């Protein structure tokens, strides 16, 4: 499962969805725990 986390205000995603996640630029407000888990599409 790809993992996303905020580093220096930037959303960093490990996994194949890195480019897609970077393009979305999720707001820091969506981050509540420091680590955000993204469900992997089947």
mmCIF file of the N, C-alpha and C atoms, coordinates in Angstrom:
data_MODEL
# 
_entry.id   MODEL 
# 
loop_
_atom_site.group_PDB 
_atom_site.id 
_atom_site.type_symbol 
_atom_site.label_atom_id 
_atom_site.label_alt_id 
_atom_site.label_comp_id 
_atom_site.label_asym_id 
_atom_site.label_entity_id 
_atom_site.label_seq_id 
_atom_site.pdbx_PDB_ins_code 
_atom_site.Cartn_x 
_atom_site.Cartn_y 
_atom_site.Cartn_z 
_atom_site.occupancy 
_atom_site.B_iso_or_equiv 
_atom_site.pdbx_formal_charge 
_atom_site.auth_seq_id 
_atom_site.auth_comp_id 
_atom_site.auth_asym_id 
_atom_site.auth_atom_id 
_atom_site.pdbx_PDB_model_num 
ATOM 1   N N  . UNK A 1 1  ? 0.845  -1.203 0.000  1.00 0.00 ? 1  UNK A N  1 
ATOM 2   C CA . UNK A 1 1  ? 0.000  0.000  0.000  1.00 0.00 ? 1  UNK A CA 1 
ATOM 3   C C  . UNK A 1 1  ? 0.878  1.250  0.000  1.00 0.00 ? 1  UNK A C  1 
ATOM 4   N N  . UNK A 1 2  ? 0.640  2.135  -0.955 1.00 0.00 ? 2  UNK A N  1 
ATOM 5   C CA . UNK A 1 2  ? 1.431  3.384  -0.993 1.00 0.00 ? 2  UNK A CA 1 
ATOM 6   C C  . UNK A 1 2  ? 1.224  4.196  0.274  1.00 0.00 ? 2  UNK A C  1 
ATOM 7   N N  . UNK A 1 3  ? 2.290  4.801  0.755  1.00 0.00 ? 3  UNK A N  1 
ATOM 8   C CA . UNK A 1 3  ? 2.200  5.614  1.965  1.00 0.00 ? 3  UNK A CA 1 
ATOM 9   C C  . UNK A 1 3  ? 2.482  7.063  1.620  1.00 0.00 ? 3  UNK A C  1 
ATOM 10  N N  . UNK A 1 4  ? 1.736  7.962  2.236  1.00 0.00 ? 4  UNK A N  1 
ATOM 11  C CA . UNK A 1 4  ? 1.992  9.381  2.027  1.00 0.00 ? 4  UNK A CA 1 
ATOM 12  C C  . UNK A 1 4  ? 2.289  10.052 3.345  1.00 0.00 ? 4  UNK A C  1 
ATOM 13  N N  . UNK A 1 5  ? 3.180  11.028 3.336  1.00 0.00 ? 5  UNK A N  1 
ATOM 14  C CA . UNK A 1 5  ? 3.462  11.781 4.553  1.00 0.00 ? 5  UNK A CA 1 
ATOM 15  C C  . UNK A 1 5  ? 3.927  13.180 4.179  1.00 0.00 ? 5  UNK A C  1 
ATOM 16  N N  . UNK A 1 6  ? 3.769  14.108 5.122  1.00 0.00 ? 6  UNK A N  1 
ATOM 17  C CA . UNK A 1 6  ? 4.154  15.486 4.858  1.00 0.00 ? 6  UNK A CA 1 
ATOM 18  C C  . UNK A 1 6  ? 5.567  15.740 5.341  1.00 0.00 ? 6  UNK A C  1 
ATOM 19  N N  . UNK A 1 7  ? 6.389  16.343 4.471  1.00 0.00 ? 7  UNK A N  1 
ATOM 20  C CA . UNK A 1 7  ? 7.767  16.676 4.811  1.00 0.00 ? 7  UNK A CA 1 
ATOM 21  C C  . UNK A 1 7  ? 8.021  18.107 4.363  1.00 0.00 ? 7  UNK A C  1 
ATOM 22  N N  . UNK A 1 8  ? 8.299  18.980 5.323  1.00 0.00 ? 8  UNK A N  1 
ATOM 23  C CA . UNK A 1 8  ? 8.505  20.398 5.004  1.00 0.00 ? 8  UNK A CA 1 
ATOM 24  C C  . UNK A 1 8  ? 7.334  20.970 4.216  1.00 0.00 ? 8  UNK A C  1 
ATOM 25  N N  . UNK A 1 9  ? 6.123  20.549 4.568  1.00 0.00 ? 9  UNK A N  1 
ATOM 26  C CA . UNK A 1 9  ? 4.933  21.093 3.919  1.00 0.00 ? 9  UNK A CA 1 
ATOM 27  C C  . UNK A 1 9  ? 4.615  20.457 2.587  1.00 0.00 ? 9  UNK A C  1 
ATOM 28  N N  . UNK A 1 10 ? 5.433  19.483 2.166  1.00 0.00 ? 10 UNK A N  1 
ATOM 29  C CA . UNK A 1 10 ? 5.177  18.821 0.886  1.00 0.00 ? 10 UNK A CA 1 
ATOM 30  C C  . UNK A 1 10 ? 4.647  17.416 1.142  1.00 0.00 ? 10 UNK A C  1 
ATOM 31  N N  . UNK A 1 11 ? 3.685  17.001 0.349  1.00 0.00 ? 11 UNK A N  1 
ATOM 32  C CA . UNK A 1 11 ? 3.144  15.654 0.501  1.00 0.00 ? 11 UNK A CA 1 
ATOM 33  C C  . UNK A 1 11 ? 4.033  14.676 -0.259 1.00 0.00 ? 11 UNK A C  1 
ATOM 34  N N  . UNK A 1 12 ? 4.650  13.761 0.469  1.00 0.00 ? 12 UNK A N  1 
ATOM 35  C CA . UNK A 1 12 ? 5.537  12.779 -0.150 1.00 0.00 ? 12 UNK A CA 1 
ATOM 36  C C  . UNK A 1 12 ? 4.834  11.429 -0.158 1.00 0.00 ? 12 UNK A C  1 
ATOM 37  N N  . UNK A 1 13 ? 4.832  10.760 -1.292 1.00 0.00 ? 13 UNK A N  1 
ATOM 38  C CA . UNK A 1 13 ? 4.163  9.468  -1.388 1.00 0.00 ? 13 UNK A CA 1 
ATOM 39  C C  . UNK A 1 13 ? 5.146  8.406  -1.871 1.00 0.00 ? 13 UNK A C  1 
ATOM 40  N N  . UNK A 1 14 ? 5.215  7.300  -1.122 1.00 0.00 ? 14 UNK A N  1 
ATOM 41  C CA . UNK A 1 14 ? 6.040  6.171  -1.538 1.00 0.00 ? 14 UNK A CA 1 
ATOM 42  C C  . UNK A 1 14 ? 5.168  5.232  -2.350 1.00 0.00 ? 14 UNK A C  1 
ATOM 43  N N  . UNK A 1 15 ? 5.632  4.830  -3.521 1.00 0.00 ? 15 UNK A N  1 
ATOM 44  C CA . UNK A 1 15 ? 4.849  3.897  -4.318 1.00 0.00 ? 15 UNK A CA 1 
ATOM 45  C C  . UNK A 1 15 ? 4.585  4.425  -5.721 1.00 0.00 ? 15 UNK A C  1 
ATOM 46  N N  . UNK A 1 16 ? 3.816  3.664  -6.476 1.00 0.00 ? 16 UNK A N  1 
ATOM 47  C CA . UNK A 1 16 ? 3.564  3.972  -7.880 1.00 0.00 ? 16 UNK A CA 1 
ATOM 48  C C  . UNK A 1 16 ? 2.691  5.207  -8.055 1.00 0.00 ? 16 UNK A C  1 
ATOM 49  N N  . UNK A 1 17 ? 2.020  5.629  -6.982 1.00 0.00 ? 17 UNK A N  1 
ATOM 50  C CA . UNK A 1 17 ? 1.114  6.769  -7.085 1.00 0.00 ? 17 UNK A CA 1 
ATOM 51  C C  . UNK A 1 17 ? 1.807  8.092  -6.775 1.00 0.00 ? 17 UNK A C  1 
ATOM 52  N N  . UNK A 1 18 ? 3.146  8.082  -6.738 1.00 0.00 ? 18 UNK A N  1 
ATOM 53  C CA . UNK A 1 18 ? 3.889  9.281  -6.351 1.00 0.00 ? 18 UNK A CA 1 
ATOM 54  C C  . UNK A 1 18 ? 3.550  10.471 -7.245 1.00 0.00 ? 18 UNK A C  1 
ATOM 55  N N  . UNK A 1 19 ? 3.563  10.269 -8.558 1.00 0.00 ? 19 UNK A N  1 
ATOM 56  C CA . UNK A 1 19 ? 3.288  11.373 -9.473 1.00 0.00 ? 19 UNK A CA 1 
ATOM 57  C C  . UNK A 1 19 ? 1.856  11.861 -9.338 1.00 0.00 ? 19 UNK A C  1 
ATOM 58  N N  . UNK A 1 20 ? 0.923  10.935 -9.213 1.00 0.00 ? 20 UNK A N  1 
ATOM 59  C CA . UNK A 1 20 ? -0.485 11.301 -9.082 1.00 0.00 ? 20 UNK A CA 1 
ATOM 60  C C  . UNK A 1 20 ? -0.711 12.080 -7.794 1.00 0.00 ? 20 UNK A C  1 
ATOM 61  N N  . UNK A 1 21 ? -0.085 11.641 -6.723 1.00 0.00 ? 21 UNK A N  1 
ATOM 62  C CA . UNK A 1 21 ? -0.237 12.309 -5.440 1.00 0.00 ? 21 UNK A CA 1 
ATOM 63  C C  . UNK A 1 21 ? 0.374  13.695 -5.467 1.00 0.00 ? 21 UNK A C  1 
ATOM 64  N N  . UNK A 1 22 ? 1.544  13.820 -6.112 1.00 0.00 ? 22 UNK A N  1 
ATOM 65  C CA . UNK A 1 22 ? 2.211  15.112 -6.184 1.00 0.00 ? 22 UNK A CA 1 
ATOM 66  C C  . UNK A 1 22 ? 1.371  16.092 -7.000 1.00 0.00 ? 22 UNK A C  1 
ATOM 67  N N  . UNK A 1 23 ? 0.692  15.578 -8.018 1.00 0.00 ? 23 UNK A N  1 
ATOM 68  C CA . UNK A 1 23 ? -0.125 16.436 -8.868 1.00 0.00 ? 23 UNK A CA 1 
ATOM 69  C C  . UNK A 1 23 ? -1.353 16.948 -8.120 1.00 0.00 ? 23 UNK A C  1 
ATOM 70  N N  . UNK A 1 24 ? -1.870 16.133 -7.217 1.00 0.00 ? 24 UNK A N  1 
ATOM 71  C CA . UNK A 1 24 ? -3.061 16.535 -6.466 1.00 0.00 ? 24 UNK A CA 1 
ATOM 72  C C  . UNK A 1 24 ? -2.738 17.596 -5.422 1.00 0.00 ? 24 UNK A C  1 
ATOM 73  N N  . UNK A 1 25 ? -1.528 17.541 -4.849 1.00 0.00 ? 25 UNK A N  1 
ATOM 74  C CA . UNK A 1 25 ? -1.105 18.511 -3.830 1.00 0.00 ? 25 UNK A CA 1 
ATOM 75  C C  . UNK A 1 25 ? -2.147 18.634 -2.727 1.00 0.00 ? 25 UNK A C  1 
ATOM 76  N N  . UNK A 1 26 ? -2.371 17.537 -2.014 1.00 0.00 ? 26 UNK A N  1 
ATOM 77  C CA . UNK A 1 26 ? -3.344 17.547 -0.930 1.00 0.00 ? 26 UNK A CA 1 
ATOM 78  C C  . UNK A 1 26 ? -2.960 18.575 0.123  1.00 0.00 ? 26 UNK A C  1 
ATOM 79  N N  . UNK A 1 27 ? -3.950 19.311 0.645  1.00 0.00 ? 27 UNK A N  1 
ATOM 80  C CA . UNK A 1 27 ? -3.679 20.350 1.642  1.00 0.00 ? 27 UNK A CA 1 
ATOM 81  C C  . UNK A 1 27 ? -3.252 19.740 2.969  1.00 0.00 ? 27 UNK A C  1 
ATOM 82  N N  . UNK A 1 28 ? -2.370 20.426 3.719  1.00 0.00 ? 28 UNK A N  1 
ATOM 83  C CA . UNK A 1 28 ? -1.909 19.937 5.024  1.00 0.00 ? 28 UNK A CA 1 
ATOM 84  C C  . UNK A 1 28 ? -3.069 19.683 5.979  1.00 0.00 ? 28 UNK A C  1 
ATOM 85  N N  . UNK A 1 29 ? -4.184 20.356 5.767  1.00 0.00 ? 29 UNK A N  1 
ATOM 86  C CA . UNK A 1 29 ? -5.336 20.194 6.646  1.00 0.00 ? 29 UNK A CA 1 
ATOM 87  C C  . UNK A 1 29 ? -5.873 18.764 6.590  1.00 0.00 ? 29 UNK A C  1 
ATOM 88  N N  . UNK A 1 30 ? -5.590 18.078 5.500  1.00 0.00 ? 30 UNK A N  1 
ATOM 89  C CA . UNK A 1 30 ? -6.068 16.707 5.358  1.00 0.00 ? 30 UNK A CA 1 
ATOM 90  C C  . UNK A 1 30 ? -5.222 15.749 6.185  1.00 0.00 ? 30 UNK A C  1 
ATOM 91  N N  . UNK A 1 31 ? -4.066 16.228 6.642  1.00 0.00 ? 31 UNK A N  1 
ATOM 92  C CA . UNK A 1 31 ? -3.164 15.378 7.414  1.00 0.00 ? 31 UNK A CA 1 
ATOM 93  C C  . UNK A 1 31 ? -3.420 15.584 8.892  1.00 0.00 ? 31 UNK A C  1 
ATOM 94  N N  . UNK A 1 32 ? -3.810 14.515 9.585  1.00 0.00 ? 32 UNK A N  1 
ATOM 95  C CA . UNK A 1 32 ? -4.159 14.656 10.996 1.00 0.00 ? 32 UNK A CA 1 
ATOM 96  C C  . UNK A 1 32 ? -3.197 13.916 11.903 1.00 0.00 ? 32 UNK A C  1 
ATOM 97  N N  . UNK A 1 33 ? -2.422 12.985 11.347 1.00 0.00 ? 33 UNK A N  1 
ATOM 98  C CA . UNK A 1 33 ? -1.570 12.156 12.194 1.00 0.00 ? 33 UNK A CA 1 
ATOM 99  C C  . UNK A 1 33 ? -0.110 12.210 11.778 1.00 0.00 ? 33 UNK A C  1 
ATOM 100 N N  . UNK A 1 34 ? 0.196  12.929 10.687 1.00 0.00 ? 34 UNK A N  1 
ATOM 101 C CA . UNK A 1 34 ? 1.574  12.971 10.212 1.00 0.00 ? 34 UNK A CA 1 
ATOM 102 C C  . UNK A 1 34 ? 1.818  11.910 9.155  1.00 0.00 ? 34 UNK A C  1 
ATOM 103 N N  . UNK A 1 35 ? 0.979  10.876 9.144  1.00 0.00 ? 35 UNK A N  1 
ATOM 104 C CA . UNK A 1 35 ? 1.095  9.834  8.125  1.00 0.00 ? 35 UNK A CA 1 
ATOM 105 C C  . UNK A 1 35 ? -0.289 9.551  7.564  1.00 0.00 ? 35 UNK A C  1 
ATOM 106 N N  . UNK A 1 36 ? -0.387 9.558  6.246  1.00 0.00 ? 36 UNK A N  1 
ATOM 107 C CA . UNK A 1 36 ? -1.670 9.309  5.601  1.00 0.00 ? 36 UNK A CA 1 
ATOM 108 C C  . UNK A 1 36 ? -1.559 8.030  4.787  1.00 0.00 ? 36 UNK A C  1 
ATOM 109 N N  . UNK A 1 37 ? -2.470 7.121  4.988  1.00 0.00 ? 37 UNK A N  1 
ATOM 110 C CA . UNK A 1 37 ? -2.467 5.876  4.228  1.00 0.00 ? 37 UNK A CA 1 
ATOM 111 C C  . UNK A 1 37 ? -3.481 5.967  3.097  1.00 0.00 ? 37 UNK A C  1 
ATOM 112 N N  . UNK A 1 38 ? -3.035 5.621  1.891  1.00 0.00 ? 38 UNK A N  1 
ATOM 113 C CA . UNK A 1 38 ? -3.907 5.670  0.736  1.00 0.00 ? 38 UNK A CA 1 
ATOM 114 C C  . UNK A 1 38 ? -4.290 4.248  0.336  1.00 0.00 ? 38 UNK A C  1 
ATOM 115 N N  . UNK A 1 39 ? -5.571 3.990  0.158  1.00 0.00 ? 39 UNK A N  1 
ATOM 116 C CA . UNK A 1 39 ? -6.005 2.653  -0.261 1.00 0.00 ? 39 UNK A CA 1 
ATOM 117 C C  . UNK A 1 39 ? -5.519 2.364  -1.679 1.00 0.00 ? 39 UNK A C  1 
ATOM 118 N N  . UNK A 1 40 ? -5.014 1.176  -1.896 1.00 0.00 ? 40 UNK A N  1 
ATOM 119 C CA . UNK A 1 40 ? -4.514 0.805  -3.220 1.00 0.00 ? 40 UNK A CA 1 
ATOM 120 C C  . UNK A 1 40 ? -5.654 0.238  -4.054 1.00 0.00 ? 40 UNK A C  1 
ATOM 121 N N  . UNK A 1 41 ? -5.796 0.760  -5.254 1.00 0.00 ? 41 UNK A N  1 
ATOM 122 C CA . UNK A 1 41 ? -6.873 0.303  -6.130 1.00 0.00 ? 41 UNK A CA 1 
ATOM 123 C C  . UNK A 1 41 ? -6.651 -1.161 -6.504 1.00 0.00 ? 41 UNK A C  1 
ATOM 124 N N  . UNK A 1 42 ? -7.725 -1.934 -6.538 1.00 0.00 ? 42 UNK A N  1 
ATOM 125 C CA . UNK A 1 42 ? -7.612 -3.356 -6.856 1.00 0.00 ? 42 UNK A CA 1 
ATOM 126 C C  . UNK A 1 42 ? -7.241 -3.527 -8.322 1.00 0.00 ? 42 UNK A C  1 
# 
